[in-house]
Amino acid sequence: MPVDQTQHPGATRTPPRRRGHRRIPFFLFLPAGLGLAFLVLPLFALLLRTPWRELPQHLTAPAIGEALRLSLLTATLATIFCILLGVPLAWLLARVAFPGRRLARALITVPLVLPPVVGGVALLLLFGRRGLIGSWLDETFGFTLPFTTAGVVIAEAFVAMPFLVIAVEGALRGADTRYEEAAATLGAGRWTTFRRVTLPLVAPGIAAGAVLCWARALGEFGATITFAGNFPGRTQTMPLAVYLALETDLEAAIVLSLILLVVSVTILVSLRDRWISSP
């Protein structure tokens, strides 16, 4: 009768290797360490040079407070604008097969790789006083967007909307369509199904996309300074204030940079389970 070696007292077992505890080749340690240091050391330098004792004084300074208030306001308005237009756009890309859908998706993601300054120039050519739409707005309503607070919102929305559209489209593609089909068979109209079934299904994706959109809008610089200018109290957001403070007040620039760093880290930590970690 054959003997089961796994049950034999003298049999030896090879312990299974735990996942994540494999040996890393030594030749990878050096470039990995250099890459980590390259990304982390600048942040430590910012923290070390922060004037912690004078931090409350800088945070209460009128210029910093005004830039912070304007940044929070415009980023929030830009995010609302992106949600109103981006969620239907993401639904169209995810659920409707129309000619040129791939091209439309590619064009929507162009602002992700387009230099922000080029985006600002494009906005000027569209909404400027001599632009394709801006000239009509100026002649008809006497309304201009460039170099205004509304222009800041438009510039931030232009560069941030792709983050929302990509997140919501991915959520829609991963959602189970059987719930929507069941609602339709029960007599629910398209708008009712979208409002009562589709939106709750993809709410986490909308929330994640909105947070990323808001963070990108908060840190926007190139398109804003090109399209809206750098006027304190009207168009000078925190990134623009950092740029200006580097020439006059280094400590104020460091404090503003620290605020943006804290916001960025907080957002990444809150979204780590959805965007960074892997199973």
C-alpha positions in Angstrom: 0.0 0.0 0.0 1.6 3.4 -1.0 2.5 5.6 1.9 1.3 9.1 1.8 4.4 11.2 2.2 2.5 14.2 3.4 1.3 12.3 6.4 4.6 10.5 7.2 6.3 11.7 10.3 9.7 11.9 8.7 8.5 13.7 5.6 9.7 17.2 5.0 7.6 20.0 3.7 8.7 23.0 1.7 7.0 26.0 3.3 5.0 27.9 0.7 6.4 31.3 -0.2 4.3 34.1 0.9 3.1 36.5 -1.7 4.9 39.9 -1.5 7.9 38.4 0.3 9.9 37.4 -2.8 13.6 38.3 -3.0 14.2 41.5 -4.9 17.3 41.4 -7.2 20.0 43.5 -5.7 20.6 45.4 -8.9 17.1 46.9 -8.6 17.7 48.4 -5.2 20.0 51.2 -6.3 17.8 52.6 -9.1 14.7 52.1 -7.0 16.2 53.9 -4.1 17.4 56.7 -6.4 13.9 57.0 -7.9 12.3 57.2 -4.5 14.7 59.8 -3.3 14.2 61.8 -6.4 10.5 62.0 -5.8 10.5 62.3 -2.0 13.5 64.6 -1.2 12.1 67.7 -2.8 9.0 67.3 -0.6 11.2 66.9 2.5 13.1 70.0 1.4 9.8 72.0 1.3 8.9 70.7 4.8 12.3 71.6 6.2 12.3 75.1 4.8 8.8 75.8 6.0 8.8 78.7 8.5 6.7 76.8 11.1 6.9 79.5 13.8 5.7 82.2 11.4 3.2 79.8 9.8 0.0 81.3 11.5 1.2 84.8 10.6 1.6 83.9 6.9 -1.7 82.0 6.8 -3.5 85.1 8.1 -1.8 87.4 5.6 -4.3 89.2 3.3 -2.6 88.2 0.1 -2.4 84.5 1.0 -5.9 84.5 2.4 -7.3 86.1 -0.8 -5.5 83.7 -3.1 -6.7 80.7 -1.0 -10.3 81.9 -1.0 -10.3 82.5 -4.7 -8.7 79.1 -5.4 -11.2 77.3 -3.3 -14.1 79.2 -5.0 -13.0 78.8 -8.6 -12.0 75.1 -8.1 -15.4 74.3 -6.6 -17.3 76.2 -9.4 -15.1 74.5 -12.1 -15.9 71.1 -10.5 -19.6 71.8 -10.5 -19.4 72.9 -14.1 -17.5 69.7 -15.0 -20.0 67.5 -13.3 -23.0 69.1 -15.1 -21.3 68.6 -18.5 -18.9 65.7 -17.9 -21.3 63.1 -16.4 -23.7 63.2 -19.5 -20.6 63.1 -21.7 -19.2 60.1 -19.9 -22.6 58.3 -20.2 -22.6 59.0 -23.9 -19.2 57.5 -24.4 -19.9 54.5 -22.3 -23.5 53.6 -23.4 -24.0 54.9 -26.9 -22.2 53.5 -29.9 -22.0 56.4 -32.4 -19.7 57.0 -35.3 -16.5 58.7 -34.2 -16.7 57.6 -30.6 -13.0 56.7 -30.4 -12.1 60.0 -31.9 -14.3 61.8 -29.5 -12.7 60.0 -26.6 -9.3 60.8 -27.8 -10.2 64.5 -28.2 -11.7 64.6 -24.7 -8.4 63.3 -23.2 -6.2 65.8 -25.2 -6.1 68.3 -22.3 -4.4 65.6 -20.2 -1.3 65.8 -22.4 -1.7 69.2 -23.9 0.7 71.9 -22.4 -1.6 74.1 -20.2 -0.2 77.2 -21.8 -1.4 75.9 -25.2 -4.8 75.3 -23.7 -4.9 78.9 -22.5 -4.0 80.1 -26.0 -6.8 78.0 -27.5 -9.3 79.4 -25.0 -8.2 82.9 -26.0 -8.8 82.1 -29.6 -12.3 80.8 -28.8 -13.5 83.2 -26.0 -11.3 86.2 -26.5 -12.8 89.5 -27.8 -11.7 88.5 -31.3 -12.4 84.8 -30.8 -14.9 82.6 -32.5 -17.4 82.9 -29.7 -15.9 85.7 -27.7 -16.5 88.3 -30.3 -20.2 87.4 -30.5 -20.5 87.5 -26.7 -18.8 90.9 -26.6 -20.9 92.4 -29.4 -24.2 90.9 -28.2 -24.0 91.1 -24.5 -20.9 93.2 -23.8 -19.5 90.2 -21.9 -15.9 89.0 -22.0 -14.4 86.0 -20.2 -10.6 86.6 -20.5 -8.9 88.2 -17.4 -12.0 87.7 -15.2 -12.8 85.3 -12.4 -15.2 83.5 -14.7 -12.3 83.0 -17.0 -10.4 81.3 -14.2 -13.3 78.9 -13.8 -13.3 78.2 -17.5 -9.6 77.6 -17.7 -9.6 75.2 -14.7 -12.6 73.3 -16.1 -10.9 72.9 -19.4 -7.9 71.1 -18.0 -9.8 69.2 -15.2 -12.9 67.8 -17.0 -11.0 64.8 -18.6 -10.3 63.4 -15.1 -14.0 63.4 -14.3 -15.1 62.0 -17.7 -12.5 59.1 -17.5 -13.5 58.2 -13.9 -17.3 58.2 -14.6 -17.0 56.4 -17.9 -15.0 53.6 -16.2 -17.6 53.4 -13.5 -20.4 53.2 -16.1 -18.7 50.5 -18.0 -18.2 48.5 -14.9 -21.8 48.9 -13.7 -24.3 46.1 -14.0 -26.8 47.1 -16.7 -29.4 44.6 -15.6 -30.7 47.0 -13.0 -31.3 49.6 -15.7 -33.0 47.0 -17.8 -35.2 45.9 -14.9 -36.2 49.5 -14.3 -37.1 49.9 -18.0 -39.3 46.7 -17.9 -41.1 48.1 -14.9 -42.1 51.1 -16.9 -39.5 53.7 -15.8 -38.6 56.3 -18.4 -35.1 57.0 -19.5 -34.7 60.1 -17.3 -36.1 58.2 -14.2 -33.9 55.3 -14.9 -30.8 57.5 -15.2 -31.7 59.5 -12.1 -32.9 56.7 -9.8 -30.8 53.7 -11.0 -27.7 54.8 -13.1 -26.5 57.7 -10.9 -26.6 55.7 -7.6 -24.7 52.8 -9.3 -21.9 55.1 -10.4 -22.0 57.5 -7.5 -18.6 56.3 -6.1 -17.0 56.9 -9.6 -18.5 60.3 -9.8 -17.3 61.2 -6.3 -13.7 60.0 -7.1 -13.7 61.8 -10.4 -15.0 65.0 -8.8 -12.3 65.0 -6.2 -9.6 64.5 -8.8 -11.2 67.2 -10.9 -11.3 69.6 -8.0 -7.6 68.9 -7.1 -6.5 69.4 -10.7 -8.5 72.7 -10.9 -6.9 73.8 -7.6 -3.4 73.3 -9.0 -4.0 74.8 -12.4 -1.4 77.4 -13.5 -0.6 77.6 -17.2 -4.0 77.9 -18.8 -5.1 80.2 -16.0 -2.3 82.7 -16.3 -2.6 82.7 -20.1 -6.3 83.1 -20.4 -7.2 84.9 -17.1 -4.0 86.7 -16.2 -2.6 87.2 -12.7 -4.6 90.0 -11.0 -4.7 89.8 -7.2 -8.2 89.4 -5.8 -9.7 88.6 -9.2 -7.7 85.9 -11.0 -4.7 85.2 -8.8 -5.1 81.7 -7.5 -2.7 79.9 -5.2 -0.4 78.6 -8.0 -0.1 82.0 -9.5 0.5 83.5 -6.0 3.4 81.0 -5.5 4.9 82.1 -8.8 4.7 85.8 -7.9 5.8 85.3 -4.3 9.0 83.5 -5.4 10.2 86.9 -6.6 9.3 89.0 -3.5 8.6 86.8 -0.5 10.1 83.3 -0.4 8.5 82.3 2.9 5.0 83.1 1.5 5.7 81.0 -1.5 6.8 78.1 0.7 3.6 78.4 2.8 1.4 78.4 -0.3 3.3 75.5 -1.7 2.8 73.6 1.6 -1.0 74.2 1.5 -1.1 72.7 -2.0 1.1 69.8 -0.9 -1.2 69.0 2.0 -4.3 69.1 -0.2 -2.6 66.8 -2.8 -1.5 64.3 -0.2 -4.9 64.3 1.5 -6.7 63.6 -1.8 -4.3 60.8 -2.8 -4.7 59.1 0.7 -8.5 59.3 0.4 -8.5 57.7 -3.0 -5.7 55.2 -2.5 -8.0 52.2 -2.4 -9.6 53.1 -5.7 -6.7 54.5 -7.8 -3.4 53.3 -6.3 -3.6 50.1 -4.4 -3.9 46.8 -6.2 -5.5 43.5 -5.0 
